[in-house]
Amino acid sequence: MIAWLPAFRPRADPTQHQGATPGELGFVAPTVVALLMSLFLVAGLVYDGGLALAAHREAYAEASAAARAGAQAMSGATLAGGPVEADQDEAAAAAQRYLAAEGHSGSVTVHDDLVEVSVSFHYRTVILGAAGMNEIAVTGRGRARAERGVTQAEP
């Protein structure tokens, strides 16, 4: 018999796999497991990362829209070009009402005719939860200034 050729032996059990010894049945190499887990985590990063970016965009859009809602709540004299008569409480309440309608909460700051809104919420991950990362904090900030309108009709 040549030493480098494997010895052929008859199989007694037809269910046994070719070339596998009884101790090797059902064995998966640790490198295969590590590779599959790595691919799963990369897929989680791509999927949940994309949805987290979309959630950041949503938070920014909500904060900007709430700031616009607050700026629109300024008094008519302010918007018509008169002195700044910003009702800070009304502007903040209008921004908070907008955020409540969207289902989120945030902080609202009013300085003269400038309304600043910050929104924070958590995005629950889909795939990365299996790796222990269950949620991602999302924050968006928006600013709006009450624009002054026309004070008199043009000829």
Buried (B, 14 or more C-beta within 10 A) or exposed (E): EEEEEEEEEEEEEEEEEEEEEEEEEEEEEEEEEEEEEEEBBEEBBEBBBEBBEEBBEBBBBBBBBBBBBBBBBBBEEBBEEEEEEBBBEBBBBBBBBBBEEBEBEBBBBBEEBBBBBBBBBEBEBEBBEEBEBEEBEBBBBBBBBBEBEEEEEEE
